[in-house]
Amino acid sequence: MSSTTRPVPISRLKHLLLALTLCCALVVGGTACGASGKGASDVKAAAVAAPTPKPTTTAEKQKFAKTRFVANAGLAAGATYQWIVKPARDGKFKKGAKGRKFTLIKAGLAGAFAYNRLKAAVKNAKGDPLLSKAVAPLAAGIESLKDLPAKLRKGKGADDAAGVFDDVINSVKDAGKDAGAPVKDKVPKMSQLTGD
């Protein structure tokens, strides 16, 4: 009888390599955390003293403002479309619709999230003169969204609220595009809506 060795499956090798990597990371991390003496304090001081990169020139500040505006407005637009506009178009806010209650709760959360992100986007826009000028007329429309999440949750005038959200989001997108900061929908995770 000849004994033959069987090759180790690649998936098993991957698991072993992952386990070895994690063990090494834990040992190195534990050693760094448990280190004492001058070297350890130098490492801690370096970590604390490491500066957070901040834009320094006017052009960098404006680019940073536009980037943050696009990110916040994109999240607001994605949440609005996914959990407010789309369900309204599909008739999911109507009485008797399957899953209506849960759909309305999600819409209310999305509405509060979108309002919050739009407020942040307006604040971001102030860092760029052109963007600030384009977004300024929208402040009243954005502020009008403040009470709509409660209406969405209760189902009272949910379809009308969805229309208002859609109009405001489209206005923000148009303003961003005109100022050189085009906004694309970015659907947030449900955990982002609930703050988890």
C-alpha positions as a Markdown table, in Angstrom:
| # | Residue | x | y | z |
|---|---|---|---|---|
| 1 | Met | 0.0 | 0.0 | 0.0 |
| 2 | Ser | 1.4 | 3.3 | -1.0 |
| 3 | Ser | 0.6 | 6.3 | 1.0 |
| 4 | Thr | -0.2 | 9.4 | -0.9 |
| 5 | Thr | -0.6 | 12.8 | 0.5 |
| 6 | Arg | -3.5 | 14.8 | -0.5 |
| 7 | Pro | -3.1 | 18.5 | -1.4 |
| 8 | Val | -4.5 | 20.9 | 1.1 |
| 9 | Pro | -7.5 | 22.7 | -0.4 |
| 10 | Ile | -6.9 | 26.4 | -1.2 |
| 11 | Ser | -9.8 | 27.5 | 0.9 |
| 12 | Arg | -8.3 | 25.9 | 4.0 |
| 13 | Leu | -4.9 | 27.6 | 3.3 |
| 14 | Lys | -6.7 | 30.9 | 3.1 |
| 15 | His | -8.4 | 30.3 | 6.4 |
| 16 | Leu | -5.0 | 29.4 | 8.0 |
| 17 | Leu | -3.3 | 32.4 | 6.5 |
| 18 | Leu | -6.1 | 34.7 | 7.8 |
| 19 | Ala | -5.9 | 33.1 | 11.3 |
| 20 | Leu | -2.1 | 33.6 | 11.3 |
| 21 | Thr | -2.4 | 37.2 | 10.1 |
| 22 | Leu | -5.0 | 38.0 | 12.9 |
| 23 | Cys | -2.8 | 36.4 | 15.5 |
| 24 | Cys | 0.2 | 38.4 | 14.5 |
| 25 | Ala | -1.9 | 41.6 | 14.5 |
| 26 | Leu | -3.1 | 40.9 | 18.0 |
| 27 | Val | 0.4 | 40.2 | 19.3 |
| 28 | Val | 1.8 | 43.3 | 17.7 |
| 29 | Gly | -1.1 | 45.4 | 18.8 |
| 30 | Gly | -0.9 | 44.0 | 22.4 |
| 31 | Thr | 2.8 | 44.6 | 22.5 |
| 32 | Ala | 2.4 | 48.2 | 21.3 |
| 33 | Cys | -0.4 | 48.9 | 23.8 |
| 34 | Gly | 1.4 | 47.3 | 26.6 |
| 35 | Ala | 4.7 | 48.9 | 25.9 |
| 36 | Ser | 6.2 | 51.1 | 28.5 |
| 37 | Gly | 9.1 | 53.4 | 28.7 |
| 38 | Lys | 10.2 | 56.3 | 26.5 |
| 39 | Gly | 9.5 | 54.5 | 23.2 |
| 40 | Ala | 5.9 | 54.0 | 24.0 |
| 41 | Ser | 5.3 | 57.6 | 25.0 |
| 42 | Asp | 7.0 | 58.7 | 21.8 |
| 43 | Val | 4.6 | 56.6 | 19.8 |
| 44 | Lys | 1.6 | 58.0 | 21.6 |
| 45 | Ala | 2.9 | 61.6 | 21.3 |
| 46 | Ala | 3.4 | 61.1 | 17.5 |
| 47 | Ala | -0.1 | 59.8 | 17.2 |
| 48 | Val | -1.6 | 62.7 | 19.0 |
| 49 | Ala | 0.6 | 65.3 | 17.3 |
| 50 | Ala | -0.1 | 63.9 | 13.8 |
| 51 | Pro | -2.1 | 66.8 | 12.1 |
| 52 | Thr | -5.3 | 66.2 | 10.4 |
| 53 | Pro | -5.0 | 67.4 | 6.8 |
| 54 | Lys | -6.9 | 70.6 | 6.3 |
| 55 | Pro | -7.3 | 72.7 | 3.2 |
| 56 | Thr | -5.0 | 75.7 | 3.3 |
| 57 | Thr | -5.5 | 77.6 | 0.1 |
| 58 | Thr | -8.7 | 79.2 | -1.1 |
| 59 | Ala | -8.9 | 76.8 | -4.0 |
| 60 | Glu | -8.5 | 73.8 | -1.7 |
| 61 | Lys | -11.2 | 75.1 | 0.7 |
| 62 | Gln | -13.6 | 75.6 | -2.2 |
| 63 | Lys | -12.9 | 72.1 | -3.6 |
| 64 | Phe | -13.4 | 70.6 | -0.1 |
| 65 | Ala | -16.7 | 72.5 | 0.3 |
| 66 | Lys | -17.9 | 71.2 | -3.0 |
| 67 | Thr | -16.9 | 67.7 | -2.2 |
| 68 | Arg | -18.7 | 67.7 | 1.1 |
| 69 | Phe | -21.8 | 69.4 | -0.5 |
| 70 | Val | -21.9 | 66.7 | -3.2 |
| 71 | Ala | -21.6 | 63.9 | -0.6 |
| 72 | Asn | -24.3 | 65.3 | 1.7 |
| 73 | Ala | -26.7 | 66.3 | -1.1 |
| 74 | Gly | -26.1 | 62.9 | -2.7 |
| 75 | Leu | -27.1 | 61.0 | 0.4 |
| 76 | Ala | -30.2 | 63.2 | 0.8 |
| 77 | Ala | -31.2 | 62.6 | -2.8 |
| 78 | Gly | -30.6 | 58.8 | -2.5 |
| 79 | Ala | -32.6 | 58.5 | 0.7 |
| 80 | Thr | -35.4 | 60.6 | -0.7 |
| 81 | Tyr | -35.7 | 58.6 | -3.9 |
| 82 | Gln | -35.3 | 55.1 | -2.3 |
| 83 | Trp | -37.7 | 55.5 | 0.6 |
| 84 | Ile | -40.0 | 58.4 | -0.2 |
| 85 | Val | -40.4 | 59.1 | -4.0 |
| 86 | Lys | -40.2 | 55.5 | -5.3 |
| 87 | Pro | -42.7 | 54.1 | -2.7 |
| 88 | Ala | -45.1 | 57.0 | -3.4 |
| 89 | Arg | -44.9 | 56.4 | -7.2 |
| 90 | Asp | -45.6 | 52.7 | -6.5 |
| 91 | Gly | -48.7 | 53.5 | -4.4 |
| 92 | Lys | -47.2 | 52.1 | -1.2 |
| 93 | Phe | -48.4 | 55.0 | 0.9 |
| 94 | Lys | -52.1 | 54.4 | 0.0 |
| 95 | Lys | -54.4 | 52.9 | 2.6 |
| 96 | Gly | -54.6 | 49.1 | 2.2 |
| 97 | Ala | -51.2 | 48.8 | 0.5 |
| 98 | Lys | -49.2 | 45.8 | 1.6 |
| 99 | Gly | -46.5 | 46.8 | 4.2 |
| 100 | Arg | -47.8 | 50.4 | 4.3 |
| 101 | Lys | -47.0 | 51.0 | 8.0 |
| 102 | Phe | -43.4 | 49.9 | 7.7 |
| 103 | Thr | -43.0 | 51.8 | 4.4 |
| 104 | Leu | -44.3 | 55.0 | 6.1 |
| 105 | Ile | -41.9 | 54.5 | 9.1 |
| 106 | Lys | -39.0 | 54.1 | 6.7 |
| 107 | Ala | -40.2 | 57.2 | 4.7 |
| 108 | Gly | -40.3 | 59.2 | 8.0 |
| 109 | Leu | -36.7 | 58.2 | 8.9 |
| 110 | Ala | -35.5 | 58.9 | 5.3 |
| 111 | Gly | -37.2 | 62.3 | 5.5 |
| 112 | Ala | -35.5 | 63.3 | 8.7 |
| 113 | Phe | -32.2 | 62.0 | 7.4 |
| 114 | Ala | -32.6 | 63.9 | 4.1 |
| 115 | Tyr | -33.5 | 67.1 | 5.9 |
| 116 | Asn | -30.4 | 66.8 | 8.1 |
| 117 | Arg | -28.1 | 66.1 | 5.1 |
| 118 | Leu | -29.6 | 69.0 | 3.1 |
| 119 | Lys | -29.0 | 71.3 | 6.0 |
| 120 | Ala | -25.4 | 70.1 | 6.1 |
| 121 | Ala | -25.0 | 70.5 | 2.4 |
| 122 | Val | -26.2 | 74.2 | 2.6 |
| 123 | Lys | -23.6 | 74.7 | 5.4 |
| 124 | Asn | -20.9 | 73.1 | 3.2 |
| 125 | Ala | -21.9 | 75.3 | 0.2 |
| 126 | Lys | -20.9 | 78.4 | 2.2 |
| 127 | Gly | -17.3 | 77.4 | 1.6 |
| 128 | Asp | -17.6 | 78.1 | -2.2 |
| 129 | Pro | -18.9 | 81.5 | -3.4 |
| 130 | Leu | -20.5 | 80.2 | -6.6 |
| 131 | Leu | -22.1 | 77.2 | -4.9 |
| 132 | Ser | -23.2 | 79.3 | -1.9 |
| 133 | Lys | -24.9 | 81.8 | -4.3 |
| 134 | Ala | -26.7 | 78.9 | -6.2 |
| 135 | Val | -27.9 | 77.2 | -3.0 |
| 136 | Ala | -29.0 | 80.3 | -1.0 |
| 137 | Pro | -32.4 | 80.6 | -2.6 |
| 138 | Leu | -33.2 | 77.0 | -1.7 |
| 139 | Ala | -32.9 | 77.5 | 2.1 |
| 140 | Ala | -36.6 | 78.2 | 2.6 |
| 141 | Gly | -37.5 | 75.1 | 0.5 |
| 142 | Ile | -35.2 | 73.0 | 2.6 |
| 143 | Glu | -36.5 | 74.4 | 5.8 |
| 144 | Ser | -40.1 | 73.5 | 4.6 |
| 145 | Leu | -39.1 | 69.9 | 4.8 |
| 146 | Lys | -38.6 | 70.0 | 8.6 |
| 147 | Asp | -42.1 | 68.9 | 9.5 |
| 148 | Leu | -42.7 | 66.5 | 6.6 |
| 149 | Pro | -41.1 | 63.4 | 8.2 |
| 150 | Ala | -43.8 | 63.4 | 10.9 |
| 151 | Lys | -46.5 | 63.5 | 8.2 |
| 152 | Leu | -44.8 | 60.7 | 6.3 |
| 153 | Arg | -44.7 | 58.5 | 9.4 |
| 154 | Lys | -48.4 | 59.2 | 10.2 |
| 155 | Gly | -49.4 | 58.7 | 6.5 |
| 156 | Lys | -51.2 | 62.0 | 6.4 |
| 157 | Gly | -50.5 | 63.7 | 3.1 |
| 158 | Ala | -47.6 | 61.3 | 2.4 |
| 159 | Asp | -47.9 | 61.6 | -1.3 |
| 160 | Asp | -47.9 | 65.4 | -1.2 |
| 161 | Ala | -44.9 | 65.3 | 1.1 |
| 162 | Ala | -43.1 | 63.0 | -1.3 |
| 163 | Gly | -43.7 | 65.5 | -4.1 |
| 164 | Val | -42.3 | 68.3 | -2.0 |
| 165 | Phe | -39.2 | 66.3 | -1.1 |
| 166 | Asp | -38.7 | 65.4 | -4.8 |
| 167 | Asp | -39.0 | 69.1 | -5.9 |
| 168 | Val | -36.5 | 70.3 | -3.3 |
| 169 | Ile | -34.0 | 67.6 | -4.1 |
| 170 | Asn | -34.3 | 68.3 | -7.8 |
| 171 | Ser | -33.7 | 72.0 | -7.1 |
| 172 | Val | -30.6 | 71.2 | -5.0 |
| 173 | Lys | -29.3 | 69.0 | -7.8 |
| 174 | Asp | -29.8 | 71.8 | -10.4 |
| 175 | Ala | -28.1 | 74.3 | -8.2 |
| 176 | Gly | -25.1 | 72.0 | -7.7 |
| 177 | Lys | -24.9 | 71.3 | -11.4 |
| 178 | Asp | -25.0 | 75.0 | -12.2 |
| 179 | Ala | -22.2 | 75.7 | -9.7 |
| 180 | Gly | -20.0 | 72.9 | -11.0 |
| 181 | Ala | -20.8 | 70.4 | -8.2 |
| 182 | Pro | -23.1 | 67.8 | -9.9 |
| 183 | Val | -25.0 | 65.7 | -7.3 |
| 184 | Lys | -25.7 | 62.0 | -7.9 |
| 185 | Asp | -28.0 | 59.9 | -5.8 |
| 186 | Lys | -26.2 | 57.8 | -3.1 |
| 187 | Val | -28.6 | 55.5 | -1.2 |
| 188 | Pro | -27.5 | 55.4 | 2.4 |
| 189 | Lys | -27.7 | 52.2 | 4.4 |
| 190 | Met | -30.8 | 51.8 | 6.7 |
| 191 | Ser | -28.4 | 51.9 | 9.7 |
| 192 | Gln | -27.4 | 55.5 | 8.6 |
| 193 | Leu | -31.1 | 56.5 | 8.7 |
| 194 | Thr | -31.6 | 55.2 | 12.2 |
| 195 | Gly | -28.2 | 56.5 | 13.5 |
| 196 | Asp | -27.0 | 53.0 | 14.5 |
